[in-house]
Amino acid sequence: MIMNYDVIVIGGGHAGCEAATASANMGAKTCLVTMDMNKIAQMSCNPAVGGIAKGQIVREIDALGGQMGLVTDATAIQFRMLNRSKGPAVWSPRAQCDRGKFIWKWRSVLDSTPNLDIWQDQADELLTETVSCDSVARPQVIGVKTIWGCELRAKAVVITAGTFLNGLMHIGRKMVAGGRIAEPAVPHLTESITQHGIRSARMKTGTPVRIDKRSIHFEDMERQDGENGYYKFSFMGENRPLQQLPCWVCYTNEKVHETLRSGLADSPLYNGQIQSIGPRYCPSIETKLVTFPERPQHLLFLEPEGENTNEMYLNGFSSSLPMDVQIAALRKIPALRDVKIYRPGYAIEYDFFDPTQLKHSLESKVVGGLFMAGQVNGTTGYEEAGGQGTIAGINAALLAGSVGCANGAETPTFELKRDEAYIGVLIDDLVTKGVDEPYRMFTSRAEYRILLRQDDADARLTEKAYKLGIAKQDRYAWWMEKKEHVAAIEEYCKTYAIKPKEVNGALENIGSTPLVYGCKLEDLVARPELNFEKLYTIVPAFKAFIDQLPNRKEEIAEAAEIHIKYKGYIEREKQVAEKMHRLENIKIKDRFDYPNLTAISTEARQKLERIQPETLAQASRIPGVSPSDINAMLVLMGR
C-alpha cells in the first residue's frame, strides 16, 4: 500500500510531535509515524519540563506557535521559576508534570490538528531517488517503507527516532535490545540512512529507579513546594488546573556509596560493556562516585509522577548497576529504608547522526528533503528535542511547498540566529561544532543572554511565526495586545515627572537615596534597590495606571520593568550582535577549495572542509578556526 503526503515525521516523541504539528499548521499534509499511539510524547526520564535554559527554549517553542508550553501548563503539578536570586537574563521556568495526562493532552492536540494523520507502524527503510540539482547528482528522499510493507511517500521526511535506533538497554551485565523499557528497538533504519554517506555513532543515556511512594518515610525527607504565582509556561496557557504537589529532598551517605562501589565490577559503564559516551551534566550515581570520591553525600530529589499515582522518580540516582545493588543501596538511605520499586534504573545505547552534516534548517547536506531533530542529532532533553522539532517541521513544510531547484529557485528556509533564540544557539552549536557527548543547553552557551530572556520570547519570535502561518491569529492578537501595553508603560515611565517632595520620605524609609532634583519615573525604575512593586506605594498614580490594564497585569508589568531597568545592557548587546551579523551576511559556501587554502592553518583547513560552513560567522565559531584564519579568508575575498 502506498500513501502520499507532503511531510512524514518518524517518531512520536517531543521532537516528532512538535515537528508534525508545526508542519500541519503551516498547511502541509503531514503523517506522524509512531510505534505506539498510546505513548505519544512519552516522558521517558524525568516527568518535568524546563529548567536552566531549557525553560527558555519551551517559551520560544510556545512563541513560535508550538505546543509544549500549552501541554505543560495543562498538566503541571508543580511550578518553579529557577534562578530568581540572579538577574532576569537567566530566570528559567520549570514544571513537574503528570506523566499520563501529559501524554493524553498531547494526543488530543494531535487529534485536533488539521492536515495531520497518525500512522501506528515502525519505519524500516528510507526511500530515495537520485536527482540532479545545480548539475550535481545526489539522493533525494521520497518517503519511507515500514515493517508492515506500507510505503509512505512525501517530499520531506523528518527523522525524530530518539533512542530507538539500534537501542540497547543495560542493567548490570544483562543487555536487552529496546528503544526504552518494554519497547522494541528499530534495527534497520540507521543502515538505510548511512548507506548514503551520512555518518553515525553511538551515545548513551540512562534513567533512575521508579519508587512506590507508599514505602517512603517522608518524615525523614525535606519538603520542597512549588510556586503559586502568575507564572506559566505558555504565553496563552492555563493557570495550572491540576492539584499542585510537593517534591522531596534527601541525600546519599557513605553506606550507600559503599554498597554502590561493591557493584562497580558489574557496572556496564566500567566493565567495558558500554563503549559510548554518556551525558556529562546528568551523570549516573556510579559516575558521581568515581568522579567525586571525596564527597560524603549526593543530593537526591524525589518527584511525583502524577496526581493519582504512587510512582515517584528519584532524580539524581540514574544507574545501570545490577538491580539488587540498586535496591540494597537505596535501603541505606533513612527515608528509603523500606523502599519498594516499580523498576530499576537502566542505561541505553543508541545511534545518532553527525549534526555537522546538517544545514541550519536541519535538512541534511547529503540527502535532499531529509530532516533530523532531537536525540538523533546528539542532544539530550525534551526541550532541546522540541525546539529542533519545531524548526525541522517548519522547514520540511516550506520545502514540501516550494518549487525546489528545478527552475533555479532557492528553497525557502526558516532559521534562527544566535541573538534571536536559544533554539538558534542550539542548532548553530550542533551544525557548526558537532558533538562528542550528549548536548545539553545552558545559559552559559549563549553569548546574548540579555536578549534571550524567558519573558520576551514572544517579542522575539511570535511575529515571525505569524508570517509563516504557524502562529495563528489568536496568538498574534494576544502578543500585539501585550506589545501595546508594554510600550504604554514604558512611555508613561519616560514622561511622568517626579518631584523630590513627593517621594523623598518614602525613599528614605526604604534606604534609597533621596532626590535633589526632579526626575522622570524611569530614573527611579532604573535604581537597583527599586522595582515596580515598591514604586506602586511610592507613586500611587503609577499603580492606578497599571491597574487599568485589561488583563495579564503582572506579566506585562514585569516585561516593561525588565526592559526599562536593563535598557542600557540590552542596547549594548544588540550592538554587539549587529557587528556579528556583518559576518553572517558574508556567504562562503563553495567559495573556497579548503584543502589547497595554504593561507590558513592545517587544522582550520581540515575543519572547514569537513563542516562546509555557509557563512564566515559560522566558520568563526568552528573550534580550531582562529581569528587570523578568518582575517586571511576576508583578505582572499577582497574584503
C-alpha positions as CSV (number, residue, x, y, z in Angstrom):
1,M,0.0,0.0,0.0
2,I,1.2,3.5,-0.9
3,M,0.1,6.6,0.9
4,N,1.1,10.1,-0.3
5,Y,1.8,13.1,1.9
6,D,3.8,16.4,1.8
7,V,5.7,15.6,5.1
8,I,6.4,12.4,7.0
9,V,7.6,12.6,10.6
10,I,9.2,9.4,12.0
11,G,8.8,9.2,15.8
12,G,6.1,10.4,18.2
13,G,8.4,11.9,20.9
14,H,8.8,15.5,21.8
15,A,10.7,16.4,18.6
16,G,8.3,14.4,16.5
17,C,5.1,15.9,18.0
18,E,6.4,19.5,17.6
19,A,7.6,18.8,14.0
20,A,4.3,17.2,13.0
21,T,2.1,20.0,14.4
22,A,4.3,22.7,13.0
23,S,4.2,21.2,9.6
24,A,0.5,20.6,9.6
25,N,-0.3,24.0,11.0
26,M,1.5,25.5,8.0
27,G,-0.8,23.7,5.7
28,A,1.4,20.7,4.7
29,K,-0.4,17.4,4.5
30,T,1.5,15.5,7.3
31,C,1.8,12.0,8.6
32,L,3.3,11.2,12.1
33,V,4.5,7.6,12.2
34,T,4.8,6.2,15.7
35,M,5.1,2.6,17.1
36,D,2.6,3.3,19.9
37,M,-0.1,5.9,19.7
38,N,-0.7,5.5,23.5
39,K,2.8,6.8,24.3
40,I,2.8,10.0,22.3
41,A,5.4,12.5,23.8
42,Q,6.4,9.9,26.5
43,M,8.5,11.5,29.3
44,S,11.0,8.6,29.2
45,C,13.1,10.0,32.0
46,N,12.2,12.9,34.3
47,P,8.5,13.8,34.4
48,A,9.4,17.5,34.2
49,V,9.7,20.3,31.6
50,G,12.0,23.2,31.6
51,G,15.0,24.1,33.8
52,I,18.0,26.3,33.3
53,A,18.0,27.5,29.7
54,K,15.6,24.6,28.9
55,G,12.7,26.7,30.1
56,Q,13.6,29.5,27.8
57,I,13.5,27.0,24.9
58,V,10.0,25.9,25.8
59,R,8.8,29.6,25.9
60,E,10.4,30.0,22.4
61,I,8.6,27.0,21.1
62,D,5.4,28.5,22.5
63,A,6.1,31.9,21.0
64,L,6.6,30.2,17.6
65,G,3.1,28.6,17.9
66,G,4.3,25.2,19.3
67,Q,2.5,23.1,21.8
68,M,4.9,22.1,24.6
69,G,4.2,25.1,26.8
70,L,0.4,24.7,26.5
71,V,0.6,21.0,27.3
72,T,2.9,21.6,30.2
73,D,0.6,24.2,31.8
74,A,-2.4,21.9,31.4
75,T,-0.7,19.0,33.1
76,A,1.7,20.7,35.6
77,I,1.6,19.5,39.2
78,Q,4.4,21.8,40.4
79,F,5.9,25.0,39.0
80,R,9.0,27.0,40.0
81,M,10.9,29.9,38.4
82,L,14.6,29.0,38.9
83,N,17.4,31.5,39.4
84,R,15.2,34.2,40.8
85,S,18.1,35.3,43.0
86,K,20.0,36.3,39.9
87,G,19.2,38.7,37.0
88,P,16.3,38.1,34.7
89,A,18.6,37.1,31.8
90,V,18.9,33.6,33.5
91,W,15.4,33.2,35.1
92,S,14.2,29.8,33.9
93,P,10.8,28.2,34.4
94,R,10.4,24.5,35.3
95,A,7.4,22.3,36.0
96,Q,6.7,18.8,37.2
97,C,4.0,17.2,35.1
98,D,1.6,14.4,35.4
99,R,3.2,11.9,33.0
100,G,0.0,10.2,32.0
101,K,-2.0,13.3,31.5
102,F,0.9,14.9,29.5
103,I,0.7,12.0,27.0
104,W,-3.1,12.3,26.6
105,K,-3.1,16.0,26.4
106,W,-0.5,15.8,23.5
107,R,-2.6,13.1,21.9
108,S,-5.7,15.4,22.0
109,V,-3.6,18.2,20.4
110,L,-2.5,15.9,17.6
111,D,-6.0,14.5,17.0
112,S,-7.4,18.0,16.7
113,T,-4.7,19.4,14.4
114,P,-5.9,19.8,10.7
115,N,-3.8,18.3,7.9
116,L,-2.3,15.7,10.4
117,D,-2.7,11.9,10.2
118,I,-1.2,9.4,12.7
119,W,0.0,6.1,11.4
120,Q,0.9,3.4,14.0
121,D,3.8,1.5,12.5
122,Q,7.6,1.3,12.5
123,A,9.8,2.9,9.9
124,D,12.2,0.3,8.4
125,E,13.8,1.9,5.3
126,L,14.4,5.4,3.9
127,L,13.3,5.6,0.3
128,T,15.3,7.8,-2.0
129,E,15.9,8.6,-5.7
130,T,18.9,10.3,-7.4
131,V,18.2,13.8,-8.7
132,S,20.3,16.4,-10.3
133,C,20.4,19.9,-8.7
134,D,22.8,22.6,-9.9
135,S,24.4,19.9,-12.1
136,V,25.2,17.8,-9.0
137,A,23.6,14.4,-8.6
138,R,22.6,13.5,-5.1
139,P,20.0,11.3,-3.3
140,Q,16.6,12.9,-2.7
141,V,14.2,11.4,-0.1
142,I,10.9,10.2,-1.5
143,G,9.5,8.5,1.6
144,V,9.8,5.6,3.9
145,K,8.9,1.9,4.0
146,T,7.5,0.4,7.2
147,I,8.0,-3.1,8.8
148,W,4.4,-3.9,7.6
149,G,5.3,-3.1,4.0
150,C,3.5,0.2,3.8
151,E,5.1,2.9,1.6
152,L,4.6,6.4,2.8
153,R,5.6,8.9,0.1
154,A,6.5,12.6,0.7
155,K,8.7,15.4,-0.4
156,A,10.2,15.7,3.0
157,V,10.9,13.2,5.8
158,V,11.8,14.3,9.4
159,I,13.6,11.7,11.5
160,T,13.0,12.0,15.2
161,A,13.6,8.5,16.4
162,G,15.0,9.3,19.8
163,T,16.9,6.4,21.5
164,F,15.2,3.7,19.3
165,L,17.8,3.3,16.5
166,N,19.6,0.1,17.4
167,G,18.8,0.8,21.0
168,L,20.4,-1.5,23.6
169,M,19.4,-1.4,27.3
170,H,21.7,-2.3,30.2
171,I,21.1,-3.4,33.8
172,G,24.3,-4.8,35.2
173,R,25.6,-7.4,32.8
174,K,22.2,-8.0,31.3
175,M,21.6,-6.5,27.9
176,V,18.2,-6.3,26.1
177,A,17.5,-4.6,22.7
178,G,15.0,-1.8,23.1
179,G,14.3,1.8,22.5
180,R,13.2,2.3,26.1
181,I,11.9,-0.1,28.8
182,A,9.3,-2.6,27.4
183,E,9.5,-1.1,23.8
184,P,11.4,-2.6,20.8
185,A,14.4,-1.1,19.1
186,V,14.5,0.0,15.5
187,P,17.1,-2.3,13.9
188,H,17.5,-1.3,10.2
189,L,16.7,2.3,9.7
190,T,20.2,3.6,10.6
191,E,21.8,1.4,7.9
192,S,19.3,2.7,5.3
193,I,20.4,6.2,6.1
194,T,24.2,5.8,6.5
195,Q,24.4,4.0,3.2
196,H,24.1,7.4,1.5
197,G,27.2,8.8,3.3
198,I,25.6,10.1,6.5
199,R,27.9,9.5,9.5
200,S,26.5,7.8,12.6
201,A,28.0,6.9,16.0
202,R,26.7,5.7,19.4
203,M,25.7,7.6,22.6
204,K,24.5,6.5,26.0
205,T,22.0,7.9,28.4
206,G,20.2,6.5,31.5
207,T,17.3,6.9,33.9
208,P,16.8,6.2,37.6
209,V,14.7,3.8,39.6
210,R,11.0,4.3,40.0
211,I,9.8,4.1,43.6
212,D,6.4,3.2,45.3
213,K,5.6,6.2,47.5
214,R,3.8,4.0,50.0
215,S,7.1,2.6,51.0
216,I,8.8,6.0,51.7
217,H,9.3,7.6,55.1
218,F,8.6,11.2,54.2
219,E,9.2,12.3,57.7
220,D,12.9,11.8,57.1
221,M,12.9,14.0,54.0
222,E,12.8,17.7,53.3
223,R,9.7,19.0,51.6
224,Q,10.0,21.3,48.6
225,D,6.8,23.1,47.5
226,G,6.3,24.9,44.2
227,E,5.2,28.5,43.5
228,N,1.6,29.7,43.2
229,G,2.2,32.9,41.4
230,Y,1.0,34.0,38.0
231,Y,3.9,32.4,36.0
232,K,3.0,30.0,33.3
233,F,5.0,28.3,30.5
234,S,2.8,29.3,27.6
235,F,2.0,32.9,27.0
236,M,-1.5,31.7,26.4
237,G,-1.6,28.7,28.8
238,E,-3.9,27.6,31.6
239,N,-3.1,28.6,35.1
240,R,-2.3,25.1,36.3
241,P,-5.7,23.4,36.7
242,L,-4.3,20.3,38.4
243,Q,-3.6,19.7,42.1
244,Q,-0.1,21.1,43.0
245,L,2.1,18.5,44.7
246,P,5.4,18.8,46.7
247,C,8.8,17.3,45.8
248,W,11.1,15.9,48.4
249,V,14.8,16.1,49.1
250,C,17.2,13.6,50.7
251,Y,20.9,12.6,50.4
252,T,23.1,9.6,49.9
253,N,25.6,8.7,52.5
254,E,28.8,6.6,52.9
255,K,26.9,3.4,53.5
256,V,25.1,4.0,50.2
257,H,28.4,4.7,48.4
258,E,30.0,1.5,49.9
259,T,27.1,-0.6,48.5
260,L,27.3,1.0,45.1
261,R,31.0,0.6,44.9
262,S,30.6,-3.1,45.6
263,G,28.8,-3.4,42.3
264,L,31.2,-1.5,40.1
265,A,32.7,-4.7,38.7
266,D,29.3,-5.4,37.2
267,S,28.6,-1.9,36.0
268,P,28.3,-1.7,32.2
269,L,30.0,1.7,32.4
270,Y,33.2,0.3,34.0
271,N,33.5,-3.3,32.8
272,G,33.8,-2.4,29.1
273,Q,30.2,-3.4,28.2
274,I,29.3,0.2,27.3
275,Q,31.8,2.0,25.0
276,S,29.7,5.1,24.0
277,I,29.8,8.4,25.8
278,G,27.1,9.4,28.3
279,P,25.8,12.9,29.3
280,R,28.4,14.9,31.3
281,Y,25.8,17.1,33.0
282,C,23.4,14.3,34.1
283,P,25.8,11.5,35.3
284,S,24.8,8.2,36.8
285,I,25.2,7.8,40.5
286,E,28.2,5.4,39.9
287,T,29.9,8.0,37.8
288,K,29.5,10.6,40.5
289,L,31.2,8.2,43.0
290,V,34.1,7.6,40.6
291,T,34.4,11.3,39.6
292,F,34.0,12.8,43.1
293,P,35.3,10.1,45.5
294,E,35.9,12.8,48.2
295,R,32.2,13.7,48.5
296,P,30.4,12.1,51.5
297,Q,26.9,12.6,50.1
298,H,25.0,13.5,46.9
299,L,21.7,15.4,46.6
300,L,18.6,13.5,45.5
301,F,15.1,14.8,44.6
302,L,12.1,12.6,44.9
303,E,9.5,13.8,42.4
304,P,5.8,12.7,41.8
305,E,4.9,11.1,38.5
306,G,1.3,12.3,38.6
307,E,-1.7,13.4,40.6
308,N,-3.2,9.9,41.1
309,T,-0.2,7.5,41.0
310,N,2.1,6.1,43.7
311,E,5.0,6.1,41.3
312,M,7.8,8.5,42.1
313,Y,11.0,9.4,40.3
314,L,14.4,9.6,42.2
315,N,16.2,12.4,40.4
316,G,20.0,12.1,40.8
317,F,20.1,8.3,41.1
318,S,20.4,7.4,37.4
319,S,22.1,4.0,37.3
320,S,22.8,0.8,35.3
321,L,24.1,-1.2,38.2
322,P,22.6,-4.7,38.9
323,M,19.1,-4.3,40.3
324,D,20.0,-6.0,43.6
325,V,22.8,-3.5,44.1
326,Q,20.5,-0.5,43.3
327,I,17.9,-1.7,45.8
328,A,20.4,-2.5,48.6
329,A,22.0,0.9,48.2
330,L,18.6,2.7,48.3
331,R,17.7,1.0,51.6
332,K,20.8,2.6,53.2
333,I,19.0,6.0,52.9
334,P,17.0,6.5,56.1
335,A,13.9,7.7,54.2
336,L,14.1,4.7,51.8
337,R,14.9,2.0,54.3
338,D,11.7,0.1,53.4
339,V,11.7,1.0,49.8
340,K,9.8,-0.9,47.1
341,I,10.4,-0.1,43.5
342,Y,8.4,-0.5,40.3
343,R,11.5,-1.0,38.1
344,P,15.3,-0.4,38.4
345,G,17.3,2.3,36.6
346,Y,18.9,1.3,33.3
347,A,21.3,2.7,30.7
348,I,20.6,2.7,27.0
349,E,22.9,3.0,24.0
350,Y,21.6,4.2,20.7
351,D,22.6,5.6,17.2
352,F,22.8,9.3,16.4
353,F,23.9,11.1,13.3
354,D,26.7,13.7,12.9
355,P,24.9,17.0,13.1
356,T,27.7,18.8,11.2
357,Q,26.2,17.2,8.1
358,L,23.0,19.3,8.6
359,K,22.1,22.7,7.4
360,H,20.8,25.3,9.9
361,S,17.4,24.4,8.6
362,L,18.1,20.9,9.9
363,E,17.9,19.4,6.4
364,S,20.7,17.0,5.5
365,K,23.5,18.3,3.4
366,V,23.8,14.8,2.0
367,V,20.2,13.6,1.3
368,G,17.8,16.3,0.0
369,G,14.5,16.5,1.8
370,L,15.8,14.6,4.8
371,F,15.5,16.5,8.1
372,M,16.6,15.3,11.6
373,A,15.7,16.5,15.1
374,G,16.1,15.5,18.7
375,Q,18.4,12.9,20.1
376,V,19.3,11.6,16.6
377,N,21.3,14.8,16.4
378,G,23.2,14.1,19.6
379,T,21.2,16.2,22.0
380,T,19.6,15.2,25.3
381,G,16.4,16.6,26.8
382,Y,12.7,17.0,25.9
383,E,13.1,20.8,25.4
384,E,16.1,20.6,23.1
385,A,14.2,18.0,21.1
386,G,11.0,20.1,20.9
387,G,13.0,23.1,19.7
388,Q,14.7,21.2,16.9
389,G,11.4,19.5,16.0
390,T,9.7,22.9,15.6
391,I,12.4,24.2,13.2
392,A,12.6,20.9,11.3
393,G,8.8,20.8,10.9
394,I,8.6,24.4,9.7
395,N,11.4,23.8,7.1
396,A,10.0,20.5,6.0
397,A,6.7,22.2,5.2
398,L,8.5,25.0,3.4
399,L,10.4,22.6,1.3
400,A,7.3,20.5,0.5
401,G,5.5,23.6,-0.6
402,S,8.4,25.1,-2.7
403,V,9.2,24.6,-6.3
404,G,12.7,23.4,-5.3
405,C,15.8,23.9,-7.6
406,A,14.2,22.5,-10.7
407,N,13.7,26.0,-12.1
408,G,16.6,27.6,-10.4
409,A,14.7,29.0,-7.4
410,E,16.1,28.8,-3.9
411,T,14.1,26.7,-1.4
412,P,12.9,29.0,1.4
413,T,14.1,28.2,4.9
414,F,13.4,29.4,8.4
415,E,16.5,29.8,10.6
416,L,17.1,31.5,13.9
417,K,20.3,33.4,14.7
418,R,22.2,33.2,17.9
419,D,20.9,36.5,19.1
420,E,17.3,35.6,18.3
421,A,16.7,32.4,20.3
422,Y,18.3,29.7,22.4
423,I,17.0,27.4,19.7
424,G,19.3,29.3,17.3
425,V,22.2,28.8,19.7
426,L,21.4,25.1,20.0
427,I,21.2,24.5,16.3
428,D,24.2,26.6,15.4
429,D,26.3,24.7,18.0
430,L,25.2,21.4,16.6
431,V,25.8,22.1,12.9
432,T,29.0,24.1,13.5
433,K,30.8,22.4,16.3
434,G,29.3,18.9,16.3
435,V,29.0,16.8,19.5
436,D,31.3,14.4,21.3
437,E,28.8,13.8,24.2
438,P,25.0,14.3,24.5
439,Y,24.4,18.1,24.1
440,R,22.5,19.9,26.8
441,M,21.6,23.6,26.7
442,F,22.8,26.0,29.4
443,T,22.5,29.8,29.6
444,S,26.3,29.9,29.5
445,R,26.3,28.6,25.9
446,A,24.6,31.8,24.7
447,E,26.6,35.0,24.3
448,Y,23.5,37.1,24.1
449,R,21.7,36.1,27.3
450,I,20.2,39.5,28.0
451,L,18.5,39.4,24.6
452,L,17.2,35.8,25.1
453,R,15.2,36.1,28.3
454,Q,12.3,33.9,29.1
455,D,9.9,36.9,29.4
456,D,10.5,38.2,25.9
457,A,10.3,35.1,23.7
458,D,7.0,36.4,22.3
459,A,8.6,39.7,21.4
460,R,11.4,37.9,19.6
461,L,9.5,35.3,17.7
462,T,5.7,35.5,17.5
463,E,5.5,37.9,14.6
464,K,8.0,35.8,12.7
465,A,5.8,32.7,13.4
466,Y,2.6,34.6,12.4
467,K,4.1,35.5,9.0
468,L,4.9,31.8,8.5
469,G,1.4,30.7,9.4
470,I,2.4,28.5,12.3
471,A,1.2,31.1,14.9
472,K,-2.5,31.7,14.4
473,Q,-4.4,35.0,14.6
474,D,-5.4,34.5,18.3
475,R,-1.8,34.2,19.3
476,Y,-0.7,37.1,17.2
477,A,-3.5,39.3,18.7
478,W,-2.6,38.2,22.2
479,W,1.0,39.3,21.6
480,M,0.1,42.6,19.9
481,E,-2.1,43.5,22.9
482,K,0.8,42.8,25.3
483,K,3.2,44.8,23.0
484,E,0.9,47.8,23.0
485,H,0.6,47.8,26.8
486,V,4.3,47.3,27.4
487,A,5.0,50.3,25.2
488,A,2.4,52.3,27.1
489,I,4.0,51.6,30.4
490,E,7.5,52.5,29.1
491,E,6.2,55.7,27.7
492,Y,4.4,56.5,31.0
493,C,7.6,55.9,32.9
494,K,9.6,58.0,30.4
495,T,7.3,61.0,30.6
496,Y,5.8,61.0,34.2
497,A,7.6,63.7,36.2
498,I,8.6,63.0,39.9
499,K,9.2,65.9,42.3
500,P,11.5,65.4,45.3
501,K,9.0,66.4,47.9
502,E,6.5,63.7,46.7
503,V,8.9,60.7,47.1
504,N,11.9,61.6,49.3
505,G,10.2,60.5,52.6
506,A,9.3,57.1,51.1
507,L,12.8,56.7,49.5
508,E,14.5,57.3,52.8
509,N,12.3,54.8,54.6
510,I,13.4,52.0,52.2
511,G,17.1,53.1,52.2
512,S,17.1,54.6,48.7
513,T,18.9,57.9,48.1
514,P,16.6,60.9,48.2
515,L,16.2,63.1,45.1
516,V,17.9,66.5,44.9
517,Y,16.2,67.5,41.7
518,G,13.1,66.3,39.9
519,C,13.3,63.3,37.5
520,K,11.3,61.0,35.4
521,L,9.8,57.8,36.8
522,E,12.1,55.7,34.6
523,D,15.0,57.1,36.5
524,L,13.6,55.5,39.7
525,V,12.8,52.3,38.0
526,A,16.5,52.0,36.9
527,R,17.7,52.0,40.5
528,P,18.8,48.5,41.6
529,E,17.0,48.8,45.0
530,L,13.7,49.8,43.5
531,N,11.1,47.9,41.5
532,F,7.6,48.3,40.3
533,E,6.2,46.7,43.5
534,K,7.8,49.4,45.7
535,L,7.0,52.2,43.3
536,Y,3.3,51.3,43.4
537,T,3.3,52.5,47.0
538,I,5.7,55.5,46.4
539,V,3.8,56.8,43.3
540,P,0.1,55.9,43.7
541,A,-0.7,57.4,40.2
542,F,1.6,54.8,38.7
543,K,-0.2,51.9,40.4
544,A,-3.5,53.3,39.2
545,F,-2.1,53.3,35.6
546,I,-1.0,49.7,35.9
547,D,-4.3,48.6,37.5
548,Q,-6.3,49.8,34.5
549,L,-4.7,47.2,32.2
550,P,-7.4,44.8,31.0
551,N,-5.6,41.5,31.8
552,R,-2.2,39.9,32.4
553,K,-1.1,42.9,34.5
554,E,1.7,41.0,36.2
555,E,3.2,39.6,33.0
556,I,3.0,42.9,31.1
557,A,4.4,45.0,34.0
558,E,7.3,42.6,34.5
559,A,8.2,42.7,30.8
560,A,8.1,46.5,30.9
561,E,10.1,46.8,34.1
562,I,12.9,44.5,32.8
563,H,13.1,46.4,29.6
564,I,13.4,49.8,31.4
565,K,15.8,48.6,34.1
566,Y,18.2,46.8,31.7
567,K,17.8,49.1,28.8
568,G,21.4,50.0,28.6
569,Y,22.6,46.4,28.7
570,I,20.1,45.4,26.1
571,E,21.1,48.1,23.7
572,R,24.8,47.3,24.1
573,E,24.2,43.6,23.4
574,K,22.2,44.4,20.4
575,Q,25.1,46.4,19.0
576,V,27.5,43.5,19.6
577,A,25.0,41.2,17.8
578,E,24.8,43.6,14.8
579,K,28.6,43.5,14.4
580,M,28.4,39.7,14.2
581,H,25.6,40.0,11.6
582,R,28.0,41.5,9.2
583,L,30.0,38.2,9.1
584,E,26.7,36.3,8.9
585,N,26.0,38.2,5.7
586,I,29.2,37.1,4.1
587,K,28.4,33.8,2.3
588,I,31.4,31.5,1.8
589,K,29.6,28.3,0.8
590,D,31.5,26.8,-2.3
591,R,33.8,29.9,-2.4
592,F,37.0,28.1,-1.2
593,D,39.0,25.0,-2.0
594,Y,39.9,24.4,1.6
595,P,42.5,21.6,1.2
596,N,44.5,24.0,-1.0
597,L,44.0,27.1,1.1
598,T,47.6,27.4,2.3
599,A,46.9,30.9,3.9
600,I,45.2,29.3,6.9
601,S,46.2,26.7,9.4
602,T,46.1,22.9,8.6
603,E,43.6,22.4,11.4
604,A,41.4,25.1,10.0
605,R,41.5,23.6,6.5
606,Q,40.5,20.2,7.8
607,K,37.6,21.5,10.0
608,L,36.3,23.8,7.2
609,E,36.5,21.0,4.6
610,R,34.6,18.7,6.9
611,I,31.8,21.1,8.0
612,Q,31.5,23.3,4.9
613,P,30.1,26.4,6.7
614,E,27.5,28.6,5.0
615,T,28.8,32.0,6.3
616,L,32.0,33.5,7.6
617,A,30.4,33.9,11.0
618,Q,29.6,30.2,11.2
619,A,33.2,29.5,10.2
620,S,34.5,31.7,13.0
621,R,32.6,29.6,15.6
622,I,34.2,26.3,14.5
623,P,36.7,25.0,17.1
624,G,40.2,25.2,15.6
625,V,39.4,28.1,13.2
626,S,41.3,31.1,14.6
627,P,40.6,34.9,14.1
628,S,43.7,35.0,11.9
629,D,42.2,32.3,9.7
630,I,39.1,34.4,9.3
631,N,41.1,37.5,8.5
632,A,43.0,35.6,5.9
633,M,39.8,34.5,4.3
634,L,38.5,38.1,4.3
635,V,41.6,39.2,2.5
636,L,41.3,36.4,-0.1
637,M,37.7,37.6,-0.7
638,G,38.9,41.1,-1.2
639,R,37.2,42.4,1.9
